[in-house]
Amino acid sequence: MKAIVHTTVGKSSFQDTLIPFASDAQGIENQVVNLYPELTFETFEGFGGAITDAAGYVYAQMDPAQREQVMRAYFSPEGLNYNRVRIPLDSCDFSTGMYEAMSDPTDRALRSFSFARTEQYILPMLRDAERAAGHPLKLTLSPWSPPTFMKTNHDRKYGGSLKPEFYEFFADYLCRYVLEFQRRGFQVERLSLQNEAKAVQTWDSCVYTAQQEKTFLKTLYAAFCRHGLEKQVELFIWDHNKERAYERAEEIIDSETEKMVSGVACHWYSGDHFESLDLLRTRFPSLRLVLSESCLEYRFFDAKAEESNAARLSHEITGDLNHGITAFYDWNLLLDEKGGPNHVGNFCDAPFRYDTRTGVLEQRMLYQYFYHFAHFIRPGAQRIGMSRYTDQLDVAACRNKDGTLVAVLLNRGNEALPAVLRLNGEIAQVTVPAGGIATVSIV
């Protein structure tokens, strides 16, 4: 066997090192990371990010060469090899302003439904992404709020709830969105019922109790059946932080609804809660678990702490992979120099930022850290068994369909950490710098 080690520390470029394996004749016991490719777990579907109205707006400001650079960096096999995209339905906070596809409560036939805002900024970026990938991308669609007239507070913002008398209307509205994407040749893989179903936000938001979400799930599934979508598009519940994902699934899924729910979508903003994923896998083994949104919000994290922020998200990815997540979606693919535009000033970081004042495109450190996962762990990879000698070293290990073994090691400590990789009676020595990340490809 031989292995190639790809290492990143801070903003330094990759350093590729070939390391040999040797016999473990002495039976080494210390500083070991064990890899067990004969033990396989979930199959990983792939990585992706979000094309929001804001991302598409910034993308439209760039010149053709910069657009090509961003698209190839994300979607080509030489880059992150993303195969999935998440798209908000109607406006979210990362929009140039609030909008909805229709606002007429009497138009039950949806004759006034308009796809124009989605076509303006989101679809040009999506089409370029598919060209860079060389194949159709799988889309996840998520609503942030029903149209204003359907809500109890008559406002896209500040939470509120979907009025019961509009459940069926809104279900048809969401189906119409799915059909509009399909008519343009896009592959809609899944729809989540509501982004952040518990959050009352100063931007587009809507609150569902577990019982309300369960009732709307049944209504939406019935609408899917009417429109012939029930076998084409998966329905995901929750789409919010992990700490309450188990309880929400427990309250929604029963003998009647289990056929309607394909999975649970989670966010990372309330902390690790990797054990919640374990509980979901144990209680509902047939469900797929996806991490549908993650980013660094400037209102919570120091915007200048680029290296520590990249490490935080890398810790999230390794934990999610080790506890059953089968797809990982980053948030905005592209933002401006402020971390927007955002119609309420909820600025965030992104792997690429474009300075609209100077015309300079900046690749952030997040991209280099994401590369360690998304470039090497390919769609169809299976998680394999592993053990590690210290919790200062996060490790995620997979076997790709071509047989290549991949181990990603993140050093969360302040000193360099050695790791003796042990595999099938052989060992190889790796050192991960303090705060660094290393990916080992073994063939």
C-alpha positions in Angstrom: 0.0 0.0 0.0 0.9 3.6 -0.4 -0.6 6.8 0.7 -0.6 10.5 -0.4 -1.0 13.0 2.4 -2.5 16.4 1.6 -2.0 19.0 4.3 -3.4 22.5 4.9 -2.4 24.9 7.7 -4.1 28.2 7.8 -3.7 29.9 4.4 -0.8 27.8 3.3 -1.1 25.9 0.1 -1.4 22.1 0.0 1.7 20.1 0.7 1.4 16.6 -0.9 3.6 13.9 0.6 4.0 10.3 -0.4 4.3 8.0 2.7 5.0 4.3 2.7 3.3 1.6 4.7 5.4 -0.9 6.6 4.7 -4.0 8.6 3.3 -3.6 12.1 5.7 -6.3 13.3 6.2 -4.7 16.8 2.5 -4.3 17.4 2.5 -0.5 18.0 0.0 0.7 20.6 0.4 4.4 21.0 -0.7 7.3 18.9 -2.7 5.0 16.6 -5.6 5.7 14.3 -7.1 2.4 13.3 -8.9 2.0 9.9 -11.2 -1.0 9.3 -12.4 -1.0 5.7 -14.2 -4.3 6.2 -16.7 -2.5 8.5 -18.9 -0.3 6.4 -21.8 2.0 7.3 -23.8 4.6 5.5 -23.3 5.4 1.8 -22.5 9.1 1.3 -24.6 10.9 -1.3 -22.3 14.0 -1.8 -21.6 17.6 -0.9 -23.3 20.8 -2.0 -24.1 24.4 -1.3 -26.9 26.9 -1.7 -27.7 29.1 -4.6 -29.6 31.9 -3.1 -31.0 35.1 -4.6 -28.0 36.9 -2.9 -25.4 34.5 -4.3 -26.9 34.7 -7.8 -27.0 38.6 -7.6 -23.3 38.7 -6.6 -22.5 36.1 -9.3 -24.1 38.4 -11.9 -21.7 41.2 -11.1 -18.6 39.2 -11.9 -16.8 38.9 -15.2 -17.0 35.6 -17.2 -13.6 34.4 -16.1 -14.4 34.9 -12.5 -17.7 33.1 -12.9 -15.9 30.2 -14.6 -13.4 30.1 -11.7 -16.0 29.9 -9.1 -18.1 27.2 -10.9 -15.1 25.0 -11.6 -13.9 25.4 -8.1 -17.2 24.1 -6.7 -18.6 21.7 -9.3 -15.8 20.2 -11.4 -14.1 16.9 -10.5 -10.8 18.9 -10.0 -12.5 21.1 -7.4 -15.0 20.2 -4.7 -17.0 18.0 -7.0 -20.3 19.3 -5.5 -23.3 17.3 -6.9 -26.1 18.9 -4.9 -27.6 22.4 -4.5 -30.1 23.8 -2.0 -32.4 26.6 -3.2 -34.8 28.7 -1.2 -38.4 29.0 -2.4 -39.3 32.7 -2.4 -37.1 35.1 -0.5 -35.0 34.3 2.5 -32.7 36.6 4.5 -30.0 36.1 1.7 -32.1 37.9 -0.9 -31.9 41.3 -2.3 -35.4 41.9 -0.9 -38.5 40.1 0.1 -40.6 38.4 -2.7 -43.1 35.6 -3.2 -44.4 33.9 -6.3 -48.0 35.1 -5.9 -50.0 37.2 -3.5 -53.6 36.8 -4.5 -55.6 34.8 -1.9 -58.5 34.2 -4.4 -56.2 32.6 -7.1 -56.6 29.0 -6.1 -55.6 27.9 -9.6 -52.3 29.7 -9.2 -52.7 31.5 -12.5 -50.8 34.5 -11.2 -47.9 32.3 -10.0 -44.6 33.9 -11.2 -41.2 32.2 -11.4 -39.6 35.4 -12.6 -37.5 36.1 -9.4 -36.1 32.6 -9.4 -35.2 33.0 -13.1 -33.5 36.4 -12.6 -30.5 35.4 -10.5 -30.8 31.8 -9.3 -31.3 29.9 -12.5 -28.3 31.5 -14.5 -26.0 30.5 -11.7 -27.6 27.0 -11.5 -27.2 26.5 -15.2 -23.5 27.4 -15.1 -23.1 25.1 -12.1 -24.5 22.2 -14.1 -22.2 23.0 -17.1 -19.2 23.0 -14.8 -20.2 19.7 -13.2 -20.9 18.1 -16.6 -24.1 16.5 -15.3 -27.5 17.4 -13.7 -27.3 18.5 -10.1 -29.7 17.2 -7.5 -31.8 20.0 -5.9 -33.1 20.4 -2.5 -35.9 23.1 -2.2 -36.8 24.8 1.1 -39.5 27.4 1.8 -38.6 30.1 4.4 -42.2 31.5 4.6 -45.6 30.9 2.9 -47.0 34.0 1.1 -48.0 36.7 3.5 -51.8 36.2 3.0 -51.5 32.6 4.2 -49.9 33.5 7.6 -51.4 34.3 11.0 -49.2 37.4 11.4 -49.7 38.6 7.8 -45.9 39.1 7.5 -43.2 37.1 5.8 -41.0 38.0 8.8 -41.2 37.4 12.6 -42.4 33.9 12.5 -46.2 33.5 12.5 -47.8 30.3 11.3 -49.5 28.9 8.3 -53.3 29.3 8.7 -55.1 25.9 8.7 -57.4 27.0 5.9 -54.4 27.5 3.6 -52.7 24.2 4.2 -53.9 22.7 0.9 -53.3 25.9 -1.0 -49.7 26.2 0.2 -49.2 22.5 -0.6 -50.2 23.1 -4.2 -48.0 26.2 -4.2 -45.0 24.2 -3.3 -45.8 21.5 -5.8 -46.0 24.3 -8.5 -42.5 25.4 -7.6 -41.3 21.8 -8.0 -43.0 21.5 -11.4 -41.5 24.8 -12.6 -38.0 23.5 -11.9 -38.8 20.2 -13.5 -40.2 21.9 -16.6 -36.9 23.6 -17.1 -35.1 20.3 -17.0 -33.8 20.4 -13.4 -33.7 17.4 -11.1 -35.5 18.1 -7.8 -34.4 15.4 -5.4 -36.1 16.6 -2.2 -38.2 19.2 -0.5 -38.1 20.2 3.1 -41.4 21.3 4.6 -40.0 24.5 6.3 -36.6 26.0 6.9 -36.0 26.4 10.7 -39.5 25.4 11.8 -39.0 26.6 15.3 -37.3 30.0 14.7 -39.0 33.4 14.9 -36.6 35.4 12.8 -36.4 39.1 11.8 -36.4 37.8 8.3 -38.6 35.4 6.3 -39.7 32.7 8.8 -42.7 30.5 9.8 -43.2 28.4 12.9 -44.7 24.9 13.0 -45.4 22.9 16.1 -44.7 19.2 15.7 -48.5 18.6 15.3 -48.8 21.4 12.8 -45.9 20.0 10.8 -47.4 16.6 10.9 -50.7 17.8 9.7 -49.1 19.8 6.9 -46.9 16.8 5.9 -50.1 14.8 5.3 -51.6 17.6 3.3 -48.4 18.0 1.2 -48.1 14.3 0.6 -51.6 14.2 -0.7 -50.8 17.1 -3.0 -47.7 15.3 -4.2 -49.9 12.3 -5.1 -52.3 14.6 -7.0 -49.4 16.0 -9.0 -47.6 12.7 -9.5 -44.6 13.7 -7.4 -44.7 11.2 -4.6 -42.3 8.8 -6.3 -40.1 11.5 -7.7 -39.4 13.9 -4.8 -38.5 13.1 -1.2 -40.0 15.0 1.7 -37.7 16.0 4.6 -38.9 17.2 8.0 -37.5 19.6 10.6 -34.7 21.4 8.7 -33.5 23.0 11.9 -30.8 22.6 14.6 -29.9 19.1 15.7 -30.7 19.5 19.4 -34.4 18.9 18.9 -34.3 16.8 15.7 -35.0 13.5 17.6 -38.1 14.8 19.4 -39.5 16.3 16.2 -39.1 13.0 14.4 -40.7 11.1 17.3 -43.7 13.4 17.2 -44.2 13.3 13.5 -43.4 9.8 12.3 -45.9 7.0 13.0 -47.4 4.1 11.1 -49.4 6.5 8.9 -46.7 9.1 8.1 -43.6 6.9 7.9 -44.1 6.3 4.2 -44.3 10.1 3.6 -41.0 11.0 5.3 -37.7 10.2 3.5 -35.4 11.9 6.0 -34.6 14.6 8.6 -32.7 17.8 7.6 -30.5 19.4 10.3 -28.5 22.6 10.9 -25.4 23.1 13.0 -26.1 26.5 14.7 -26.9 25.2 18.3 -23.7 23.0 18.7 -22.5 19.5 17.9 -25.4 17.3 19.2 -23.9 14.4 17.2 -25.6 12.1 19.6 -29.0 13.3 18.3 -28.0 11.8 15.0 -27.2 8.5 16.7 -30.6 8.5 18.3 -32.3 9.2 15.0 -30.4 6.4 13.3 -31.2 3.9 16.1 -34.9 4.8 16.3 -35.5 5.4 12.5 -32.9 3.3 10.6 -34.6 3.8 7.3 -34.4 7.6 7.4 -31.7 9.5 5.7 -30.1 12.3 7.6 -28.7 15.4 5.9 -26.9 18.5 7.2 -28.8 21.0 5.1 -27.2 24.2 6.2 -24.0 25.4 7.9 -22.1 28.7 7.8 -20.3 31.2 10.0 -22.7 34.0 11.0 -20.8 37.3 11.7 -23.2 38.3 14.4 -22.1 35.3 16.5 -18.5 34.7 15.4 -15.5 37.0 14.9 -15.4 37.8 11.2 -11.6 38.0 11.4 -11.1 34.5 13.0 -10.9 32.9 9.6 -8.7 29.9 10.5 -10.6 29.0 13.7 -13.9 29.3 11.8 -12.7 27.0 9.1 -11.6 24.5 11.7 -15.0 24.7 13.5 -16.9 23.8 10.3 -14.4 21.0 9.6 -15.1 19.6 13.1 -18.8 19.7 12.2 -18.3 17.8 9.0 -16.2 15.0 10.6 -18.7 14.7 13.5 -21.7 14.6 11.1 -20.0 12.0 8.9 -19.2 9.8 11.9 -22.8 9.9 13.2 -24.8 9.1 10.1 -25.1 12.2 7.9 -25.3 11.1 4.2 -25.2 14.5 2.5 -23.7 17.9 3.6 -24.9 21.2 2.2 -22.9 24.4 2.9 -24.9 27.7 2.9 -24.2 30.5 0.3 -21.8 29.6 -2.5 -20.9 33.2 -3.0 -21.3 36.5 -1.1 -20.1 40.1 -1.4 -17.4 41.9 0.6 -19.8 42.4 3.5 -21.0 38.8 3.6 -24.3 39.7 1.9 -26.4 41.1 0.4 -28.9 40.3 3.1 -32.1 42.3 3.5 -31.8 42.4 7.3 -28.0 42.6 7.7 -27.5 39.0 8.8 -24.1 38.8 7.2 -22.2 35.5 6.9 -19.0 34.1 5.6 -18.7 32.0 2.4 -16.0 30.0 0.7 -15.9 32.7 -2.0 -16.4 36.4 -1.6 -16.5 39.0 -4.3 -15.7 42.7 -3.6 -18.3 44.6 -5.7 -16.3 47.8 -5.1 -12.9 46.6 -6.5 -13.9 43.6 -8.6 -11.6 41.3 -6.7 -12.7 37.7 -6.1 -11.4 36.2 -2.8 -11.2 32.5 -2.1 -11.6 32.1 1.7 -9.9 29.6 3.9 -13.2 27.7 4.2 -12.7 26.5 0.6 -9.3 25.0 1.4 -10.7 23.1 4.4 -13.8 21.9 2.5 -11.5 20.6 -0.2 -10.2 18.0 2.2 -13.6 16.5 2.4 -15.5 17.2 -0.8 -12.7 16.6 -3.3 -11.6 13.3 -1.8 -14.9 11.8 -0.4 -16.8 11.1 -3.6 -20.5 10.4 -4.0 -21.2 6.7 -3.3 -18.4 6.5 -0.7 -19.1 4.3 2.4 -18.1 5.3 5.9 -15.7 2.7 7.3 -14.8 1.7 10.9 -12.1 3.6 12.7 -10.8 4.5 16.1 -8.4 7.3 17.3 -6.2 7.8 20.3 -7.2 11.3 21.2 -10.3 13.6 21.0 -7.9 16.4 19.9 -7.8 14.6 16.5 -11.1 14.5 14.6 -11.1 11.6 12.0 -13.5 10.7 9.3 -12.8 7.6 7.2 -14.5 6.4 4.0 -14.0 4.0 1.1 -14.7 5.4 -2.4 -16.4 3.3 -5.0 -13.0 2.8 -6.8 -11.6 1.2 -3.7 -9.5 4.2 -2.5 -9.5 4.7 1.2 -9.8 8.3 2.5 -9.0 9.5 6.0 -9.5 13.1 7.0 -7.7 14.2 10.1 -8.3 17.6 11.8 -6.0 18.7 14.6 -8.0 20.7 17.1 -5.1 21.2 19.5 -2.4 23.8 19.8 0.5 21.4 19.1 1.4 19.1 16.2 -0.1 15.6 16.6 1.4 12.4 15.3 -0.9 9.7 13.9 0.1 6.2 13.2 -2.3 4.9 10.6 -2.9 1.1 11.2 -4.5 -0.8 8.4 -4.5 -4.6 7.6 -1.4 -5.2 9.7 0.6 -2.3 8.3 1.3 1.1 9.6 2.2 4.6 8.2 3.2 7.7 10.1 1.5 11.0 9.6 1.9 14.3 11.5 -0.9 16.9 11.5 0.2 20.4 12.3 -1.5 22.4 15.1 -4.8 23.7 13.8 -4.2 21.9 10.5 -6.1 19.4 8.5 -4.7 16.5 6.5 -6.3 14.1 4.1 -4.7 10.7 3.5 -5.6 8.8 0.3 -4.6 5.2 0.4 -4.4 2.9 -2.6 
